Amino acid sequence: MPIEFDVPVRKITYDEFHAVDYEVMGYVFSIHRELGRFWSEKIYRDELAYRCKRAGFENVYTEIPVHISYEDFIKVYFIDLIVNNVIYELKTAQALTKEHEKQAINYLMLTGQNHGKLINMRPSSVKHYYVSTNITPEKRYDYKINYQQWHDLDEKSVWLKDLLENLINQWGVFLDVVLFYDAVKHFLGGEDMVVRAIDVRRGSRIIGTQKVHLLSSAVAFKITALTKNIMAFEKQIHRFLTHTSLRAIQWINFNHNTILFKTLLK
């Protein structure tokens, strides 16, 4: 199976989520009052799991692995805590960011849930946010790919297009693009074979180096999940190209259910 997790997770309604979360958050607040705010995520997570089990919750799991695979590629994510099918992601950060929210939503996608909770134990008072998505597992496989501006520049470009098509078919859309990057790097021989520093030039003068993901010495690739300011981003890629020896960048952008495969030439 392309996506597997080691514990049973049943999809729940918002009312079921709220009933569990109301009680769990009571334990979160009491832990924060009693232990303070300078401990590691693991200490908070394990103490919260202990109190939930003691309270009688039947299904309490920590560090739940989620395996995503394709052929011999495997990536494992770890969900902090699941309490009676409710997913909790605990942080000890100065402030929660959009990246934290994206991580929590990625876990919802992988498990087929619509509701979860993101909690930060580091501030003087607990910060907690409800995270949700209306994307069902079925919707993640309802997509279309736009190839109109893609060029098969070389064998590696053809290979990249075919691989991404297969990964999308296996995993669906709306997932973290890092997952797709990691798969491509794996099949190209690993990070050191793909991520290379290239010269950045201004006229004839080298002003520094920049690491890029390379398909070949003259063609790079980029995978994004932009839903707005797409044209502005494309202009920046063209500007980037003008200051390198690259011939082109093969760009794959996930925009909700539409995936754009586009070749950007110098």
HUFENUR-V399963 format. One record per pair of residues at least 12 apart in sequence whose ideal C-beta (glycine too) atoms are under 8 Angstrom apart, sorted by the first residue. I is the first residue (numbers start at 1). J is the second residue. D is the distance in whole Angstrom. If there is no record, write none. Layout:
i=I j=J d=D
i=I j=J d=D
//
This chain:
i=1 j=69 d=8
i=2 j=68 d=7
i=2 j=69 d=6
i=2 j=70 d=6
i=2 j=170 d=4
i=2 j=171 d=6
i=3 j=66 d=7
i=3 j=67 d=7
i=3 j=68 d=5
i=3 j=69 d=8
i=3 j=110 d=6
i=3 j=171 d=7
i=4 j=66 d=7
i=4 j=67 d=5
i=4 j=69 d=8
i=5 j=64 d=6
i=5 j=65 d=7
i=5 j=66 d=5
i=5 j=67 d=7
i=5 j=79 d=8
i=5 j=110 d=7
i=5 j=111 d=6
i=6 j=64 d=6
i=6 j=65 d=6
i=7 j=59 d=8
i=7 j=61 d=5
i=7 j=64 d=6
i=7 j=82 d=7
i=8 j=59 d=8
i=9 j=82 d=7
i=9 j=85 d=6
i=9 j=111 d=5
i=9 j=112 d=7
i=9 j=113 d=7
i=10 j=85 d=5
i=11 j=85 d=8
i=11 j=112 d=6
i=11 j=113 d=6
i=11 j=114 d=7
i=12 j=85 d=5
i=12 j=86 d=7
i=12 j=113 d=7
i=12 j=115 d=7
i=14 j=114 d=8
i=14 j=115 d=6
i=16 j=85 d=7
i=17 j=86 d=6
i=17 j=115 d=4
i=20 j=57 d=8
i=20 j=83 d=6
i=20 j=84 d=5
i=20 j=85 d=8
i=20 j=86 d=5
i=21 j=86 d=6
i=21 j=117 d=6
i=23 j=55 d=7
i=24 j=48 d=7
i=24 j=52 d=6
i=24 j=83 d=6
i=24 j=86 d=7
i=24 j=88 d=7
i=24 j=117 d=8
i=25 j=117 d=8
i=25 j=128 d=7
i=27 j=48 d=6
i=27 j=51 d=4
i=27 j=52 d=7
i=27 j=55 d=7
i=28 j=48 d=6
i=28 j=119 d=6
i=28 j=121 d=8
i=28 j=126 d=6
i=28 j=128 d=7
i=29 j=126 d=6
i=30 j=51 d=8
i=31 j=44 d=6
i=31 j=47 d=5
i=31 j=48 d=6
i=31 j=51 d=7
i=31 j=121 d=8
i=32 j=121 d=6
i=32 j=125 d=8
i=32 j=126 d=5
i=35 j=47 d=7
i=37 j=92 d=8
i=37 j=121 d=6
i=37 j=122 d=6
i=37 j=123 d=7
i=37 j=124 d=7
i=38 j=122 d=8
i=39 j=92 d=7
i=39 j=121 d=7
i=40 j=92 d=6
i=41 j=80 d=7
i=41 j=90 d=5
i=41 j=91 d=7
i=41 j=92 d=5
i=41 j=121 d=8
i=44 j=90 d=6
i=44 j=92 d=7
i=44 j=121 d=5
i=45 j=62 d=6
i=45 j=63 d=8
i=45 j=80 d=5
i=45 j=81 d=6
i=45 j=90 d=5
i=46 j=62 d=7
i=48 j=81 d=7
i=48 j=88 d=8
i=48 j=90 d=7
i=49 j=61 d=8
i=49 j=62 d=5
i=49 j=81 d=6
i=49 j=83 d=8
i=52 j=83 d=5
i=57 j=83 d=5
i=57 j=84 d=5
i=58 j=84 d=7
i=59 j=82 d=7
i=59 j=83 d=7
i=59 j=84 d=5
i=59 j=85 d=7
i=60 j=81 d=8
i=60 j=82 d=7
i=60 j=83 d=5
i=60 j=84 d=8
i=61 j=81 d=7
i=61 j=82 d=5
i=62 j=80 d=7
i=62 j=81 d=5
i=63 j=78 d=5
i=63 j=79 d=8
i=63 j=80 d=7
i=64 j=78 d=7
i=64 j=79 d=4
i=64 j=82 d=6
i=65 j=77 d=7
i=65 j=78 d=6
i=66 j=78 d=7
i=66 j=79 d=6
i=66 j=107 d=7
i=66 j=110 d=5
i=66 j=111 d=7
i=68 j=110 d=7
i=68 j=171 d=6
i=68 j=179 d=6
i=70 j=166 d=7
i=70 j=167 d=6
i=70 j=170 d=5
i=70 j=171 d=8
i=70 j=183 d=6
i=73 j=182 d=8
i=73 j=183 d=5
i=73 j=186 d=5
i=73 j=187 d=7
i=75 j=179 d=6
i=75 j=182 d=6
i=75 j=183 d=7
i=77 j=106 d=7
i=77 j=107 d=7
i=77 j=110 d=7
i=79 j=107 d=5
i=79 j=111 d=8
i=85 j=113 d=7
i=86 j=115 d=7
i=86 j=116 d=7
i=86 j=117 d=7
i=87 j=104 d=7
i=87 j=107 d=6
i=87 j=108 d=6
i=87 j=111 d=7
i=87 j=113 d=6
i=87 j=116 d=4
i=87 j=117 d=7
i=88 j=116 d=7
i=88 j=117 d=5
i=88 j=119 d=6
i=89 j=103 d=6
i=89 j=104 d=4
i=89 j=107 d=7
i=89 j=116 d=7
i=89 j=117 d=7
i=89 j=118 d=5
i=89 j=119 d=7
i=90 j=119 d=5
i=90 j=120 d=8
i=90 j=121 d=6
i=91 j=118 d=7
i=91 j=119 d=7
i=91 j=120 d=5
i=91 j=121 d=7
i=91 j=122 d=7
i=92 j=120 d=7
i=92 j=121 d=5
i=92 j=122 d=5
i=93 j=120 d=6
i=93 j=122 d=6
i=94 j=122 d=6
i=95 j=120 d=7
i=95 j=123 d=8
i=95 j=127 d=8
i=96 j=118 d=6
i=96 j=120 d=5
i=96 j=127 d=6
i=96 j=129 d=7
i=100 j=118 d=6
i=100 j=120 d=8
i=101 j=118 d=6
i=101 j=129 d=7
i=101 j=131 d=6
i=102 j=176 d=7
i=103 j=176 d=8
i=104 j=116 d=5
i=104 j=117 d=8
i=104 j=118 d=5
i=104 j=131 d=5
i=105 j=131 d=6
i=105 j=133 d=5
i=106 j=175 d=6
i=106 j=176 d=5
i=108 j=131 d=7
i=108 j=132 d=8
i=108 j=133 d=5
i=109 j=133 d=7
i=109 j=135 d=6
i=109 j=140 d=7
i=109 j=174 d=6
i=109 j=175 d=6
i=110 j=175 d=7
i=112 j=136 d=8
i=112 j=137 d=5
i=114 j=132 d=6
i=114 j=133 d=6
i=114 j=134 d=7
i=114 j=136 d=8
i=115 j=130 d=7
i=115 j=131 d=8
i=115 j=132 d=5
i=116 j=130 d=8
i=116 j=131 d=5
i=116 j=132 d=7
i=117 j=129 d=7
i=117 j=130 d=6
i=117 j=131 d=7
i=118 j=131 d=5
i=133 j=174 d=8
i=135 j=174 d=5
i=137 j=172 d=7
i=139 j=257 d=7
i=140 j=172 d=3
i=140 j=173 d=6
i=140 j=174 d=5
i=140 j=175 d=8
i=141 j=172 d=5
i=141 j=173 d=8
i=142 j=257 d=6
i=143 j=168 d=7
i=143 j=172 d=7
i=143 j=173 d=5
i=143 j=257 d=5
i=143 j=258 d=7
i=143 j=259 d=6
i=144 j=257 d=7
i=144 j=258 d=6
i=144 j=259 d=7
i=145 j=165 d=7
i=145 j=168 d=7
i=145 j=258 d=8
i=145 j=259 d=5
i=145 j=260 d=8
i=145 j=261 d=6
i=146 j=258 d=6
i=146 j=259 d=7
i=146 j=260 d=5
i=146 j=261 d=7
i=147 j=161 d=8
i=147 j=261 d=5
i=149 j=260 d=8
i=149 j=261 d=8
i=149 j=262 d=4
i=149 j=263 d=6
i=150 j=250 d=8
i=150 j=261 d=4
i=150 j=262 d=6
i=150 j=263 d=5
i=151 j=248 d=8
i=151 j=263 d=4
i=151 j=265 d=8
i=153 j=219 d=6
i=153 j=247 d=7
i=153 j=248 d=6
i=153 j=250 d=8
i=153 j=263 d=7
i=154 j=215 d=8
i=154 j=216 d=6
i=154 j=219 d=7
i=156 j=215 d=4
i=156 j=216 d=5
i=156 j=219 d=7
i=157 j=215 d=6
i=157 j=219 d=7
i=157 j=250 d=6
i=157 j=263 d=8
i=160 j=184 d=7
i=160 j=215 d=6
i=160 j=221 d=6
i=160 j=250 d=6
i=161 j=250 d=8
i=161 j=261 d=6
i=163 j=183 d=7
i=163 j=184 d=7
i=163 j=187 d=6
i=164 j=180 d=7
i=164 j=184 d=8
i=164 j=223 d=8
i=164 j=252 d=6
i=164 j=259 d=8
i=164 j=261 d=7
i=167 j=180 d=6
i=167 j=183 d=6
i=168 j=259 d=7
i=173 j=254 d=6
i=173 j=256 d=8
i=173 j=257 d=6
i=173 j=259 d=7
i=174 j=254 d=7
i=174 j=256 d=8
i=177 j=223 d=5
i=177 j=224 d=6
i=177 j=225 d=5
i=177 j=254 d=7
i=180 j=223 d=5
i=180 j=252 d=8
i=181 j=213 d=7
i=181 j=223 d=6
i=184 j=213 d=8
i=184 j=221 d=7
i=184 j=223 d=8
i=185 j=213 d=8
i=188 j=215 d=8
i=194 j=213 d=5
i=194 j=214 d=6
i=195 j=211 d=5
i=195 j=212 d=7
i=195 j=213 d=6
i=195 j=214 d=8
i=196 j=211 d=7
i=196 j=212 d=7
i=196 j=214 d=5
i=197 j=209 d=4
i=197 j=210 d=7
i=197 j=211 d=5
i=198 j=210 d=6
i=198 j=211 d=8
i=198 j=212 d=6
i=198 j=214 d=8
i=198 j=244 d=6
i=198 j=245 d=7
i=198 j=246 d=7
i=199 j=244 d=7
i=199 j=245 d=7
i=200 j=243 d=5
i=200 j=244 d=6
i=201 j=243 d=6
i=201 j=244 d=7
i=201 j=245 d=8
i=202 j=243 d=6
i=210 j=244 d=8
i=212 j=244 d=8
i=212 j=246 d=8
i=215 j=250 d=7
i=218 j=245 d=7
i=218 j=246 d=6
i=218 j=247 d=4
i=218 j=248 d=7
i=219 j=246 d=7
i=219 j=247 d=6
i=219 j=248 d=5
i=219 j=249 d=7
i=219 j=250 d=6
i=220 j=246 d=6
i=220 j=248 d=8
i=220 j=249 d=5
i=220 j=250 d=7
i=221 j=249 d=7
i=221 j=250 d=4
i=221 j=251 d=7
i=221 j=252 d=7
i=222 j=237 d=7
i=222 j=249 d=6
i=222 j=250 d=7
i=222 j=251 d=5
i=222 j=252 d=7
i=223 j=251 d=8
i=223 j=252 d=5
i=223 j=253 d=8
i=223 j=254 d=8
i=224 j=251 d=7
i=224 j=252 d=7
i=224 j=253 d=5
i=224 j=254 d=7
i=225 j=253 d=7
i=225 j=254 d=4
i=225 j=255 d=8
i=226 j=253 d=5
i=226 j=255 d=6
i=227 j=255 d=5
i=227 j=256 d=6
i=230 j=253 d=7
i=230 j=255 d=7
i=234 j=251 d=8
i=234 j=262 d=8
i=234 j=264 d=7
i=237 j=249 d=6
i=237 j=251 d=7
i=237 j=264 d=5
i=238 j=264 d=6
i=241 j=264 d=7
i=241 j=265 d=8
i=241 j=266 d=5
i=242 j=266 d=7
i=246 j=266 d=7
i=247 j=265 d=7
i=247 j=266 d=6
i=248 j=263 d=6
i=248 j=264 d=6
i=248 j=265 d=5
i=248 j=266 d=7
i=249 j=263 d=8
i=249 j=264 d=5
i=250 j=262 d=8
i=250 j=263 d=6
i=250 j=264 d=8
i=251 j=263 d=7
i=251 j=264 d=6
//
